[in-house]
Amino acid sequence: MRNFFTKKVRWVNCKFAEAKIDFIDYKDTSLLKYCLSERFKIMPRRLTGTSKRYQEMVEKAIKRARHAALIPYIVDRKDVASNPFEGL
Protein backbone atom coordinates (compact mmCIF):
# COMPACT_ATOMS: atom_id res chain seq x y z
CA MET A 1 0.00 0.00 0.00
CA ARG A 2 1.26 3.46 -0.88
CA ASN A 3 2.10 5.95 1.84
CA PHE A 4 0.23 9.17 1.03
CA PHE A 5 1.94 11.24 3.72
CA THR A 6 5.42 11.24 2.22
CA LYS A 7 6.34 13.87 -0.33
CA LYS A 8 8.10 13.09 -3.55
CA VAL A 9 11.59 14.54 -3.67
CA ARG A 10 12.20 16.74 -6.69
CA TRP A 11 15.89 17.18 -7.40
CA VAL A 12 17.04 20.48 -8.86
CA ASN A 13 20.52 20.72 -10.31
CA CYS A 14 22.88 23.40 -9.07
CA LYS A 15 23.06 26.26 -11.60
CA PHE A 16 26.49 27.31 -10.39
CA ALA A 17 27.96 23.81 -10.70
CA GLU A 18 26.56 23.40 -14.22
CA ALA A 19 28.15 26.71 -15.26
CA LYS A 20 31.41 25.66 -13.53
CA ILE A 21 31.75 28.91 -11.60
CA ASP A 22 34.79 29.05 -9.31
CA PHE A 23 34.11 32.36 -7.58
CA ILE A 24 30.89 34.29 -6.93
CA ASP A 25 31.51 38.03 -6.99
CA TYR A 26 29.50 40.17 -4.59
CA LYS A 27 29.30 42.98 -7.17
CA ASP A 28 27.41 40.80 -9.65
CA THR A 29 23.87 41.42 -8.40
CA SER A 30 22.27 39.82 -11.45
CA LEU A 31 23.83 36.50 -10.45
CA LEU A 32 22.81 36.86 -6.81
CA LYS A 33 19.15 37.58 -7.61
CA TYR A 34 18.46 33.87 -8.14
CA CYS A 35 19.11 33.21 -4.46
CA LEU A 36 17.06 36.10 -3.06
CA SER A 37 13.34 36.30 -2.42
CA GLU A 38 11.19 39.31 -3.34
CA ARG A 39 11.89 40.70 0.14
CA PHE A 40 15.66 40.23 -0.36
CA LYS A 41 15.95 37.29 2.02
CA ILE A 42 18.42 34.51 1.27
CA MET A 43 16.52 31.53 -0.06
CA PRO A 44 17.36 28.06 1.32
CA ARG A 45 19.15 25.35 -0.63
CA ARG A 46 16.07 23.17 -0.92
CA LEU A 47 14.30 25.86 -2.95
CA THR A 48 17.17 27.08 -5.12
CA GLY A 49 18.81 23.70 -5.68
CA THR A 50 22.34 24.93 -5.04
CA SER A 51 24.92 22.63 -3.53
CA LYS A 52 26.37 23.23 -0.08
CA ARG A 53 29.63 24.59 -1.44
CA TYR A 54 27.96 27.18 -3.66
CA GLN A 55 25.32 28.06 -1.06
CA GLU A 56 28.08 29.09 1.35
CA MET A 57 29.73 31.16 -1.38
CA VAL A 58 26.40 32.80 -2.25
CA GLU A 59 25.70 33.63 1.40
CA LYS A 60 29.09 35.30 1.81
CA ALA A 61 28.64 37.25 -1.43
CA ILE A 62 25.15 38.44 -0.44
CA LYS A 63 26.36 39.53 2.99
CA ARG A 64 29.25 41.44 1.41
CA ALA A 65 26.90 43.06 -1.10
CA ARG A 66 24.58 44.12 1.72
CA HIS A 67 27.50 45.62 3.61
CA ALA A 68 28.56 47.53 0.48
CA ALA A 69 24.95 48.77 0.03
CA LEU A 70 24.45 47.02 -3.31
CA ILE A 71 21.52 45.00 -1.95
CA PRO A 72 19.16 46.22 0.80
CA TYR A 73 19.02 44.35 4.10
CA ILE A 74 15.24 44.34 4.43
CA VAL A 75 12.23 45.67 2.55
CA ASP A 76 9.04 46.89 4.17
CA ARG A 77 5.85 45.09 3.35
CA LYS A 78 4.59 48.13 1.42
CA ASP A 79 7.69 48.36 -0.75
CA VAL A 80 7.76 44.76 -2.00
CA ALA A 81 8.29 44.77 -5.76
CA SER A 82 7.42 41.98 -8.15
CA ASN A 83 10.87 42.31 -9.77
CA PRO A 84 13.32 43.51 -7.10
CA PHE A 85 16.20 44.09 -9.52
CA GLU A 86 14.21 46.21 -11.97
CA GLY A 87 15.79 49.52 -10.94
CA LEU A 88 19.37 48.27 -10.74
N, CA, C and O atoms as a GROMACS GRO file, in nm:
protein
  352
    1MET      N    1   0.084  -0.118   0.000
    1MET     CA    2   0.000   0.000   0.000
    1MET      C    3   0.089   0.124   0.000
    1MET      O    4   0.193   0.127   0.066
    2ARG      N    5   0.048   0.224  -0.072
    2ARG     CA    6   0.126   0.346  -0.088
    2ARG      C    7   0.107   0.440   0.031
    2ARG      O    8  -0.004   0.455   0.082
    3ASN      N    9   0.216   0.500   0.074
    3ASN     CA   10   0.210   0.595   0.184
    3ASN      C   11   0.180   0.733   0.126
    3ASN      O   12   0.260   0.788   0.050
    4PHE      N   13   0.066   0.790   0.160
    4PHE     CA   14   0.023   0.917   0.103
    4PHE      C   15   0.078   1.038   0.179
    4PHE      O   16   0.060   1.151   0.136
    5PHE      N   17   0.145   1.014   0.292
    5PHE     CA   18   0.194   1.124   0.372
    5PHE      C   19   0.335   1.166   0.336
    5PHE      O   20   0.380   1.273   0.379
    6THR      N   21   0.406   1.086   0.260
    6THR     CA   22   0.542   1.124   0.222
    6THR      C   23   0.538   1.206   0.093
    6THR      O   24   0.457   1.180   0.004
    7LYS      N   25   0.627   1.302   0.086
    7LYS     CA   26   0.634   1.387  -0.033
    7LYS      C   27   0.737   1.330  -0.129
    7LYS      O   28   0.835   1.268  -0.088
    8LYS      N   29   0.713   1.350  -0.255
    8LYS     CA   30   0.810   1.309  -0.355
    8LYS      C   31   0.922   1.413  -0.360
    8LYS      O   32   0.897   1.533  -0.359
    9VAL      N   33   1.044   1.365  -0.364
    9VAL     CA   34   1.159   1.454  -0.367
    9VAL      C   35   1.185   1.493  -0.512
    9VAL      O   36   1.200   1.407  -0.599
   10ARG      N   37   1.192   1.622  -0.535
   10ARG     CA   38   1.220   1.674  -0.669
   10ARG      C   39   1.360   1.733  -0.666
   10ARG      O   40   1.384   1.833  -0.598
   11TRP      N   41   1.451   1.673  -0.739
   11TRP     CA   42   1.589   1.718  -0.740
   11TRP      C   43   1.606   1.830  -0.843
   11TRP      O   44   1.562   1.819  -0.957
   12VAL      N   45   1.672   1.936  -0.799
   12VAL     CA   46   1.704   2.048  -0.886
   12VAL      C   47   1.855   2.056  -0.894
   12VAL      O   48   1.924   2.055  -0.792
   13ASN      N   49   1.907   2.065  -1.014
   13ASN     CA   50   2.052   2.072  -1.031
   13ASN      C   51   2.103   2.212  -0.996
   13ASN      O   52   2.033   2.312  -1.012
   14CYS      N   53   2.225   2.215  -0.947
   14CYS     CA   54   2.288   2.340  -0.908
   14CYS      C   55   2.327   2.420  -1.033
   14CYS      O   56   2.401   2.370  -1.118
   15LYS      N   57   2.276   2.542  -1.043
   15LYS     CA   58   2.306   2.626  -1.160
   15LYS      C   59   2.452   2.669  -1.162
   15LYS      O   60   2.510   2.685  -1.270
   16PHE      N   61   2.510   2.687  -1.046
   16PHE     CA   62   2.649   2.731  -1.039
   16PHE      C   63   2.744   2.617  -1.076
   16PHE      O   64   2.847   2.641  -1.138
   17ALA      N   65   2.710   2.495  -1.037
   17ALA     CA   66   2.796   2.381  -1.070
   17ALA      C   67   2.788   2.349  -1.220
   17ALA      O   68   2.888   2.311  -1.280
   18GLU      N   69   2.670   2.365  -1.279
   18GLU     CA   70   2.656   2.340  -1.422
   18GLU      C   71   2.734   2.442  -1.504
   18GLU      O   72   2.787   2.409  -1.610
   19ALA      N   73   2.740   2.566  -1.456
   19ALA     CA   74   2.815   2.671  -1.526
   19ALA      C   75   2.964   2.668  -1.492
   19ALA      O   76   3.043   2.742  -1.550
   20LYS      N   77   3.002   2.582  -1.397
   20LYS     CA   78   3.141   2.566  -1.353
   20LYS      C   79   3.202   2.699  -1.307
   20LYS      O   80   3.308   2.741  -1.353
   21ILE      N   81   3.130   2.764  -1.215
   21ILE     CA   82   3.175   2.891  -1.160
   21ILE      C   83   3.266   2.862  -1.041
   21ILE      O   84   3.231   2.784  -0.952
   22ASP      N   85   3.384   2.925  -1.040
   22ASP     CA   86   3.479   2.905  -0.931
   22ASP      C   87   3.461   3.008  -0.819
   22ASP      O   88   3.483   2.977  -0.702
   23PHE      N   89   3.421   3.128  -0.855
   23PHE     CA   90   3.411   3.236  -0.758
   23PHE      C   91   3.284   3.316  -0.785
   23PHE      O   92   3.254   3.349  -0.900
   24ILE      N   93   3.210   3.348  -0.680
   24ILE     CA   94   3.089   3.428  -0.692
   24ILE      C   95   3.122   3.568  -0.643
   24ILE      O   96   3.153   3.588  -0.525
   25ASP      N   97   3.115   3.666  -0.732
   25ASP     CA   98   3.152   3.803  -0.699
   25ASP      C   99   3.033   3.874  -0.635
   25ASP      O  100   2.920   3.862  -0.683
   26TYR      N  101   3.058   3.948  -0.528
   26TYR     CA  102   2.950   4.017  -0.459
   26TYR      C  103   2.898   4.136  -0.538
   26TYR      O  104   2.788   4.184  -0.511
   27LYS      N  105   2.973   4.184  -0.637
   27LYS     CA  106   2.930   4.298  -0.717
   27LYS      C  107   2.837   4.258  -0.831
   27LYS      O  108   2.776   4.344  -0.895
   28ASP      N  109   2.827   4.130  -0.857
   28ASP     CA  110   2.741   4.080  -0.965
   28ASP      C  111   2.601   4.053  -0.908
   28ASP      O  112   2.570   3.939  -0.873
   29THR      N  113   2.519   4.157  -0.900
   29THR     CA  114   2.387   4.142  -0.840
   29THR      C  115   2.291   4.062  -0.928
   29THR      O  116   2.196   4.003  -0.877
   30SER      N  117   2.315   4.060  -1.058
   30SER     CA  118   2.227   3.982  -1.145
   30SER      C  119   2.243   3.833  -1.120
   30SER      O  120   2.148   3.756  -1.139
   31LEU      N  121   2.360   3.790  -1.078
   31LEU     CA  122   2.383   3.650  -1.045
   31LEU      C  123   2.325   3.615  -0.908
   31LEU      O  124   2.278   3.504  -0.887
   32LEU      N  125   2.329   3.710  -0.816
   32LEU     CA  126   2.280   3.686  -0.681
   32LEU      C  127   2.128   3.689  -0.670
   32LEU      O  128   2.073   3.640  -0.572
   33LYS      N  129   2.060   3.744  -0.770
   33LYS     CA  130   1.915   3.758  -0.761
   33LYS      C  131   1.843   3.623  -0.762
   33LYS      O  132   1.729   3.614  -0.717
   34TYR      N  133   1.909   3.518  -0.812
   34TYR     CA  134   1.846   3.387  -0.814
   34TYR      C  135   1.834   3.326  -0.675
   34TYR      O  136   1.754   3.234  -0.654
   35CYS      N  137   1.912   3.376  -0.581
   35CYS     CA  138   1.911   3.321  -0.446
   35CYS      C  139   1.846   3.415  -0.346
   35CYS      O  140   1.859   3.394  -0.225
   36LEU      N  141   1.775   3.516  -0.393
   36LEU     CA  142   1.706   3.610  -0.306
   36LEU      C  143   1.556   3.606  -0.333
   36LEU      O  144   1.512   3.587  -0.446
   37SER      N  145   1.478   3.623  -0.226
   37SER     CA  146   1.334   3.630  -0.242
   37SER      C  147   1.294   3.771  -0.281
   37SER      O  148   1.380   3.858  -0.296
   38GLU      N  149   1.164   3.797  -0.296
   38GLU     CA  150   1.119   3.931  -0.334
   38GLU      C  151   1.138   4.031  -0.220
   38GLU      O  152   1.132   4.152  -0.243
   39ARG      N  153   1.160   3.982  -0.099
   39ARG     CA  154   1.189   4.069   0.014
   39ARG      C  155   1.338   4.070   0.048
   39ARG      O  156   1.377   4.112   0.157
   40PHE      N  157   1.420   4.024  -0.046
   40PHE     CA  158   1.566   4.023  -0.036
   40PHE      C  159   1.618   3.934   0.076
   40PHE      O  160   1.723   3.962   0.135
   41LYS      N  161   1.546   3.828   0.107
   41LYS     CA  162   1.595   3.729   0.202
   41LYS      C  163   1.668   3.620   0.126
   41LYS      O  164   1.636   3.591   0.011
   42ILE      N  165   1.767   3.559   0.190
   42ILE     CA  166   1.842   3.451   0.127
   42ILE      C  167   1.755   3.327   0.125
   42ILE      O  168   1.706   3.282   0.229
   43MET      N  169   1.736   3.271   0.008
   43MET     CA  170   1.652   3.153  -0.006
   43MET      C  171   1.731   3.028   0.032
   43MET      O  172   1.851   3.022   0.008
   44PRO      N  173   1.665   2.928   0.091
   44PRO     CA  174   1.736   2.806   0.132
   44PRO      C  175   1.774   2.718   0.014
   44PRO      O  176   1.724   2.735  -0.098
   45ARG      N  177   1.864   2.625   0.040
   45ARG     CA  178   1.915   2.535  -0.063
   45ARG      C  179   1.806   2.448  -0.123
   45ARG      O  180   1.810   2.418  -0.242
   46ARG      N  181   1.711   2.409  -0.042
   46ARG     CA  182   1.607   2.317  -0.092
   46ARG      C  183   1.518   2.383  -0.196
   46ARG      O  184   1.456   2.314  -0.277
   47LEU      N  185   1.510   2.516  -0.196
   47LEU     CA  186   1.430   2.586  -0.295
   47LEU      C  187   1.510   2.625  -0.419
   47LEU      O  188   1.459   2.619  -0.530
   48THR      N  189   1.636   2.664  -0.399
   48THR     CA  190   1.717   2.708  -0.512
   48THR      C  191   1.786   2.592  -0.581
   48THR      O  192   1.815   2.600  -0.701
   49GLY      N  193   1.814   2.485  -0.508
   49GLY     CA  194   1.881   2.370  -0.568
   49GLY      C  195   2.031   2.381  -0.572
   49GLY      O  196   2.097   2.300  -0.638
   50THR      N  197   2.089   2.479  -0.504
   50THR     CA  198   2.234   2.493  -0.504
   50THR      C  199   2.297   2.393  -0.409
   50THR      O  200   2.236   2.351  -0.311
   51SER      N  201   2.420   2.355  -0.440
   51SER     CA  202   2.492   2.263  -0.353
   51SER      C  203   2.543   2.338  -0.230
   51SER      O  204   2.538   2.460  -0.224
   52LYS      N  205   2.593   2.262  -0.132
   52LYS     CA  206   2.637   2.323  -0.008
   52LYS      C  207   2.754   2.418  -0.031
   52LYS      O  208   2.760   2.526   0.028
   53ARG      N  209   2.845   2.378  -0.116
   53ARG     CA  210   2.964   2.459  -0.144
   53ARG      C  211   2.924   2.595  -0.202
   53ARG      O  212   2.973   2.698  -0.158
   54TYR      N  213   2.836   2.593  -0.301
   54TYR     CA  214   2.796   2.718  -0.366
   54TYR      C  215   2.700   2.799  -0.280
   54TYR      O  216   2.698   2.922  -0.290
   55GLN      N  217   2.622   2.733  -0.196
   55GLN     CA  218   2.532   2.806  -0.106
   55GLN      C  219   2.613   2.889  -0.007
   55GLN      O  220   2.576   3.003   0.024
   56GLU      N  221   2.723   2.833   0.044
   56GLU     CA  222   2.808   2.909   0.135
   56GLU      C  223   2.872   3.027   0.063
   56GLU      O  224   2.884   3.136   0.121
   57MET      N  225   2.914   3.007  -0.061
   57MET     CA  226   2.973   3.116  -0.138
   57MET      C  227   2.870   3.225  -0.167
   57MET      O  228   2.902   3.344  -0.162
   58VAL      N  229   2.748   3.184  -0.197
   58VAL     CA  230   2.640   3.280  -0.225
   58VAL      C  231   2.607   3.360  -0.100
   58VAL      O  232   2.588   3.482  -0.107
   59GLU      N  233   2.600   3.293   0.016
   59GLU     CA  234   2.570   3.363   0.140
   59GLU      C  235   2.675   3.468   0.172
   59GLU      O  236   2.642   3.580   0.211
   60LYS      N  237   2.802   3.433   0.155
   60LYS     CA  238   2.909   3.530   0.181
   60LYS      C  239   2.901   3.648   0.083
   60LYS      O  240   2.920   3.763   0.123
   61ALA      N  241   2.873   3.619  -0.043
   61ALA     CA  242   2.864   3.725  -0.143
   61ALA      C  243   2.746   3.818  -0.115
   61ALA      O  244   2.757   3.939  -0.131
   62ILE      N  245   2.632   3.762  -0.074
   62ILE     CA  246   2.515   3.844  -0.044
   62ILE      C  247   2.542   3.931   0.078
   62ILE      O  248   2.504   4.048   0.080
   63LYS      N  249   2.606   3.875   0.180
   63LYS     CA  250   2.636   3.953   0.299
   63LYS      C  251   2.735   4.065   0.268
   63LYS      O  252   2.723   4.175   0.322
   64ARG      N  253   2.831   4.039   0.181
   64ARG     CA  254   2.925   4.144   0.141
   64ARG      C  255   2.855   4.251   0.058
   64ARG      O  256   2.883   4.370   0.073
   65ALA      N  257   2.764   4.210  -0.029
   65ALA     CA  258   2.690   4.306  -0.110
   65ALA      C  259   2.598   4.392  -0.024
   65ALA      O  260   2.579   4.510  -0.053
   66ARG      N  261   2.540   4.334   0.080
   66ARG     CA  262   2.458   4.412   0.172
   66ARG      C  263   2.543   4.514   0.246
   66ARG      O  264   2.503   4.629   0.265
   67HIS      N  265   2.661   4.472   0.289
   67HIS     CA  266   2.750   4.562   0.361
   67HIS      C  267   2.798   4.676   0.271
   67HIS      O  268   2.819   4.788   0.319
   68ALA      N  269   2.814   4.650   0.144
   68ALA     CA  270   2.856   4.753   0.048
   68ALA      C  271   2.738   4.832  -0.008
   68ALA      O  272   2.756   4.917  -0.095
   69ALA      N  273   2.618   4.807   0.042
   69ALA     CA  274   2.494   4.877   0.003
   69ALA      C  275   2.457   4.853  -0.142
   69ALA      O  276   2.397   4.941  -0.205
   70LEU      N  277   2.490   4.738  -0.196
   70LEU     CA  278   2.445   4.702  -0.331
   70LEU      C  279   2.309   4.634  -0.327
   70LEU      O  280   2.232   4.641  -0.423
   71ILE      N  281   2.280   4.568  -0.216
   71ILE     CA  282   2.152   4.500  -0.195
   71ILE      C  283   2.098   4.546  -0.060
   71ILE      O  284   2.174   4.553   0.036
   72PRO      N  285   1.970   4.579  -0.050
   72PRO     CA  286   1.916   4.622   0.080
   72PRO      C  287   1.906   4.505   0.178
   72PRO      O  288   1.893   4.389   0.138
   73TYR      N  289   1.913   4.538   0.307
   73TYR     CA  290   1.902   4.435   0.410
   73TYR      C  291   1.759   4.382   0.418
   73TYR      O  292   1.737   4.261   0.412
   74ILE      N  293   1.664   4.473   0.433
   74ILE     CA  294   1.523   4.434   0.443
   74ILE      C  295   1.440   4.528   0.358
   74ILE      O  296   1.484   4.636   0.319
   75VAL      N  297   1.318   4.485   0.330
   75VAL     CA  298   1.223   4.567   0.256
   75VAL      C  299   1.093   4.565   0.334
   75VAL      O  300   1.048   4.460   0.380
   76ASP      N  301   1.032   4.683   0.349
   76ASP     CA  302   0.904   4.689   0.417
   76ASP      C  303   0.798   4.618   0.335
   76ASP      O  304   0.813   4.597   0.215
   77ARG      N  305   0.693   4.581   0.401
   77ARG     CA  306   0.584   4.509   0.334
   77ARG      C  307   0.522   4.594   0.224
   77ARG      O  308   0.476   4.540   0.124
   78LYS      N  309   0.520   4.725   0.241
   78LYS     CA  310   0.459   4.813   0.142
   78LYS      C  311   0.546   4.828   0.018
   78LYS      O  312   0.495   4.853  -0.091
   79ASP      N  313   0.676   4.811   0.035
   79ASP     CA  314   0.769   4.836  -0.075
   79ASP      C  315   0.809   4.710  -0.152
   79ASP      O  316   0.904   4.715  -0.230
   80VAL      N  317   0.740   4.600  -0.132
   80VAL     CA  318   0.776   4.476  -0.200
   80VAL      C  319   0.745   4.490  -0.349
   80VAL      O  320   0.632   4.522  -0.387
   81ALA      N  321   0.844   4.466  -0.431
   81ALA     CA  322   0.828   4.477  -0.576
   81ALA      C  323   0.819   4.338  -0.636
   81ALA      O  324   0.872   4.241  -0.581
   82SER      N  325   0.752   4.328  -0.749
   82SER     CA  326   0.742   4.198  -0.815
   82SER      C  327   0.877   4.158  -0.874
   82SER      O  328   0.912   4.040  -0.873
   83ASN      N  329   0.952   4.256  -0.926
   83ASN     CA  330   1.087   4.231  -0.977
   83ASN      C  331   1.183   4.320  -0.899
   83ASN      O  332   1.197   4.438  -0.931
   84PRO      N  333   1.251   4.266  -0.797
   84PRO     CA  334   1.332   4.350  -0.710
   84PRO      C  335   1.453   4.412  -0.777
   84PRO      O  336   1.504   4.513  -0.728
   85PHE      N  337   1.501   4.357  -0.887
   85PHE     CA  338   1.620   4.409  -0.952
   85PHE      C  339   1.585   4.492  -1.076
   85PHE      O  340   1.669   4.510  -1.164
   86GLU      N  341   1.464   4.543  -1.081
   86GLU     CA  342   1.421   4.621  -1.197
   86GLU      C  343   1.493   4.755  -1.205
   86GLU      O  344   1.527   4.798  -1.315
   87GLY      N  345   1.517   4.821  -1.093
   87GLY     CA  346   1.579   4.952  -1.094
   87GLY      C  347   1.730   4.950  -1.094
   87GLY      O  348   1.793   5.055  -1.106
   88LEU      N  349   1.791   4.834  -1.081
   88LEU     CA  350   1.937   4.827  -1.074
   88LEU      C  351   2.002   4.833  -1.210
   88LEU      O  352   2.124   4.829  -1.220
   0.00000   0.00000   0.00000
